Amino acid sequence: MLLRVTLLVALAFAALPARACRLALALGFDVSRSVDAQDYRLQIDGILAALFDPEIRGLILEGSAPVAMAVFEWAGAREHLLVADWALLDSPAAIDRLAQQVLVHQRQAQGLTAVGSALSYARALMDRAPDCLWNTLDMAGDGQNNQGDEPQRVYAAEDFSAITVNGLAIGAHESSVLRWFQANLLHGPGAFAEYAPTHEAFAETFRRKLIRELSEHVIGALPDRLPSG
């Protein structure tokens, strides 16, 4: 039985087209006016802690194909800033370089909360991603959309068919933000949202979410790709 399962898994991987990486993951972080300097620092520190976490590094580096990652900040309708462009995280040194870009980045935006506009920006960013098996956009924020198009309008107008959109809802200012994320932001099969009640809980929540995303894309969608019988 074990030999048969092993052979089926090998055949499933062999049938998949060659890709530069297994997962393209774009991380978007809220820098709107509700995110003060301390909150912002907690977000940056949480990202850096995750990138240096041994379990997360192990998940990034295991497997025959690497993970690609990009990081951006978002706030108002025209306030999007690339923190780190797409990089293949195929070595500890590559992860270190990404972390360094996050560390030295200087915040520039403090506008309203334009979630739909951030999705449009991220959609264009995903167009430039390496050719990967799976494409995931990860949106962290502490508020509902209050400027520009709503997410559902963006989804109707733009092609997100190959992109899963997950969320990290921070409840520091709006108690209903998780429900809003679940009803309006999540998109694609298996999409999920994690909840941080405060910005102080951001680091652990982000770590938990990243482990979940990376773990799911280590095994991928193999069960529904395996031959039957």
C-alpha positions in Angstrom: 0.0 0.0 0.0 2.8 2.5 1.0 4.6 1.7 -2.3 1.5 2.3 -4.3 0.8 5.7 -2.6 4.4 6.7 -3.2 4.2 5.8 -6.9 0.9 7.7 -7.3 2.4 10.8 -5.7 5.5 10.6 -8.0 3.2 10.2 -11.0 1.1 13.2 -10.0 4.2 15.4 -9.7 5.5 14.1 -13.0 2.3 15.0 -14.7 2.4 18.6 -13.5 4.0 21.2 -15.9 7.4 22.6 -15.0 7.3 25.7 -12.9 9.9 28.2 -11.6 8.4 27.8 -8.1 5.6 26.1 -6.3 4.0 29.2 -4.7 4.0 32.9 -5.5 3.0 34.7 -2.3 2.4 38.5 -2.3 2.1 40.0 1.2 0.2 43.3 1.5 0.2 45.3 4.7 -2.1 48.1 5.8 -0.4 51.5 6.5 -3.6 53.6 6.6 -4.1 56.3 9.1 -5.5 53.9 11.7 -2.0 52.3 11.8 0.1 54.5 14.0 3.9 54.4 14.3 3.8 51.8 17.1 1.3 49.6 15.2 3.5 49.9 12.1 6.6 48.8 14.0 4.7 45.8 15.4 3.9 44.8 11.8 7.4 45.1 10.5 8.8 43.3 13.5 6.3 40.5 13.0 7.3 40.1 9.4 10.9 40.0 10.2 10.4 37.5 13.1 8.5 35.2 10.7 11.2 35.4 8.0 13.8 34.3 10.6 11.6 31.6 12.2 13.2 28.2 11.8 9.9 26.4 11.1 8.9 28.9 8.4 12.4 28.8 6.9 12.2 25.0 6.7 8.8 25.2 5.0 10.1 27.8 2.5 13.2 25.8 1.6 11.9 22.3 1.5 10.7 20.7 -1.7 12.1 20.6 -5.2 10.8 24.0 -6.2 11.2 27.3 -4.2 8.7 29.9 -3.0 8.6 33.3 -4.6 7.6 36.3 -2.4 6.9 40.0 -2.8 5.9 42.5 -0.1 3.9 45.8 -0.5 2.2 48.4 1.6 -1.3 49.8 0.9 -3.5 52.5 2.2 -5.6 55.0 0.1 -6.7 54.6 -3.5 -3.3 55.8 -4.9 -1.1 54.8 -1.9 0.6 51.5 -2.8 4.3 51.0 -2.3 6.5 48.1 -3.2 8.6 47.1 -0.2 10.3 44.1 -1.8 9.9 42.9 -5.4 9.5 39.3 -6.4 12.4 37.1 -5.2 12.8 33.3 -5.4 13.5 32.2 -1.8 15.8 29.3 -2.7 18.4 29.7 0.0 18.8 31.2 3.5 20.7 34.1 1.9 17.7 34.9 -0.4 15.4 35.0 2.7 18.0 37.2 4.4 18.0 39.6 1.5 14.2 39.9 1.6 14.2 40.5 5.3 16.8 43.3 4.8 14.6 45.0 2.3 11.7 45.0 4.8 14.0 46.2 7.6 15.3 49.3 5.7 12.0 50.3 4.1 10.6 53.7 5.0 6.8 54.1 5.3 5.3 56.8 3.1 1.5 56.5 3.2 -1.1 57.2 5.9 -4.3 57.6 3.9 -7.7 56.0 4.0 -8.4 52.3 3.6 -8.9 51.4 -0.1 -9.0 47.6 0.0 -10.4 47.3 -3.6 -7.6 49.5 -5.0 -5.0 47.4 -3.1 -6.5 44.3 -4.7 -6.1 45.9 -8.2 -2.5 46.9 -7.4 -1.8 43.3 -6.2 -3.4 41.9 -9.3 -0.9 43.8 -11.4 1.9 42.7 -9.1 0.9 39.0 -9.5 1.1 39.4 -13.3 4.9 39.9 -12.8 5.3 37.0 -10.5 7.5 34.0 -11.5 5.7 31.1 -13.2 4.4 29.1 -10.1 2.0 26.3 -9.5 -0.1 28.4 -7.0 -0.6 32.1 -6.6 -1.7 33.6 -3.3 -2.3 37.2 -2.2 -2.2 37.8 1.5 -3.9 41.0 2.7 -3.4 42.2 6.3 -5.5 45.1 7.5 -7.3 46.6 10.5 -10.4 48.2 8.8 -13.1 47.9 6.2 -13.0 49.6 2.8 -13.8 53.3 3.1 -12.5 54.6 -0.2 -12.9 53.5 -3.8 -14.3 50.3 -5.2 -15.4 47.5 -2.9 -13.5 44.2 -3.3 -16.4 42.4 -4.9 -16.6 45.0 -7.7 -12.9 44.5 -8.3 -13.3 40.7 -8.4 -16.1 41.1 -11.0 -14.0 43.5 -13.2 -10.6 41.8 -13.0 -9.4 38.2 -13.5 -8.6 36.7 -10.1 -9.4 33.2 -11.3 -5.9 31.9 -10.6 -5.3 33.8 -7.4 -6.3 32.8 -3.9 -6.8 35.8 -1.6 -6.3 35.2 2.2 -6.6 37.8 5.0 -5.2 38.7 8.3 -7.8 40.9 10.1 -6.6 43.0 13.0 -9.4 43.9 15.4 -7.8 46.8 17.2 -10.2 49.5 15.9 -13.2 47.6 14.4 -14.7 44.5 16.1 -16.4 43.4 12.9 -13.3 43.5 10.7 -12.9 39.7 10.6 -16.5 39.2 9.5 -16.0 41.9 6.8 -12.9 40.2 5.6 -14.7 36.8 5.4 -17.7 38.3 3.6 -15.9 40.6 1.2 -12.1 39.9 0.8 -11.6 36.2 0.8 -11.4 34.7 -2.7 -10.7 31.4 -4.3 -10.8 27.7 -3.1 -9.5 27.3 0.4 -9.2 31.0 1.1 -9.1 31.8 4.8 -8.7 34.6 7.3 -6.7 34.7 10.5 -7.6 37.1 13.3 -5.4 39.2 15.5 -7.4 41.0 18.3 -4.7 43.7 18.5 -1.6 44.8 16.7 0.4 43.3 19.6 -0.9 39.9 18.4 0.1 40.5 14.8 3.4 38.7 14.9 2.0 35.4 16.2 -1.0 35.6 14.0 1.1 36.3 10.9 3.4 33.4 11.8 0.4 31.0 12.2 -1.0 32.2 8.9 2.3 31.8 7.0 2.9 28.3 8.3 -0.6 27.4 7.2 -0.1 28.8 3.7 3.3 27.2 3.2 2.3 23.9 4.6 -0.7 23.6 2.3 1.4 24.4 -0.7 4.1 21.8 0.3 1.5 19.1 -0.4 -0.5 21.2 -2.7 -3.6 19.8 -4.2 -2.3 16.3 -4.7 -5.3 14.3 -3.6 -7.5 15.7 -6.4 -4.7 15.2 -9.0 -4.0 11.6 -8.2 -5.2 8.8 -10.5 -8.3 7.0 -9.3 -8.5 3.3 -8.7 
